[in-house]
Amino acid sequence: MDLDAVLASLAQAPVPASLALMEDRVLARIAARPAARAGMGIGALTIAAALLIGIGSAGVPTKDANAAPLSPLGPNSPLAPSTLLLGEP
């Protein structure tokens, strides 16, 4: 059977009567189901946990970073391939 002929016959077919009431049935089922929502306690607990983690991580002291002078074209460059492969310039 040709697909175009099947689609043409489907287009000419009458609409089923049960299709007219489908929207009302779907909306009635949606309205009948209670909406799931998180309580205020869960939201407040999440906010409090985020604040505690943020304040705690900001208050933890870290080591001071000591930056070494970097001269990529100099003889003692820490990024030279010989330094990276052998460990010494």
N, C-alpha and C positions, 0 to 999 in steps of 0.2 A: 504494500500500500504506500502511496505517496504521502509524505509528511505534510505537504501543502494542502492536499485534499482532506486529510484528517483534521488539520487546524481550521480549515474553512467550514467543515461540517460541525465542529465544536463551536465555532463562532455563531452558527445559525441555530444551535440547540437552545431550547428555552432554559431560563435560569431556574434551578430547583427552588421550591417554596421554602425549604428549611434554611436556605442561605440568607433570606431576608431577616430572620430572627437571630442569626448568629452573633451579631454585634451586641444585642441585648443580653444574650446568654453569657458572652465573655465578660462584659462589664459587670454583670450580676455576680459571677464567680470571683472577680477581682475585688468587688466590694465586700463579699462575704468573708474573704480571707483576712485575718487581722495582720496589720503591718508590724513587722519586726523592727524594733528600734532599741538602741542601747540606752540604758538609763543614765541619769545625770551623774551617778556615782562612778561609772566607768570612765566618762569623759574627764571628771575631776581627778580621778586617780591617774589617768594618762598624763594630764597636764602637770600634776605634782611630780610624777616620776621623771618627766622630761626636764623640769626645773631642777630637781635634785641632781640629775646626771650632769646637766650643764654647769651648775654651780660647783659641783664636786670636781669636774674635770678642769675647770678654770682655776680652782684653788690649789691643785696639785703642782708643787714646784718641779721644774725640770732642770736638767743640767744646762749650764751656759754653753752656747755654741761658740766655738773658737774657729774663726775663719782664717785659713792660711792664705797668704797672697798667691795669686794664681797668675803665672806668666806662661801662656801656652807656647810661646816661641823661645823661651829661655832654656838653658841646659838642664836645669833641675825642675822640670815640669812634672807635677804629680800625675798628669794625665798622659804622659808620653807612653807609647806602646811598650817600650822596654821596661818602664816602671810597672806597668800593669801586668806584664807577663812574668817578669823575674822578681819583682818586689823591690828592686833598687835601681837608681838611675845609672 
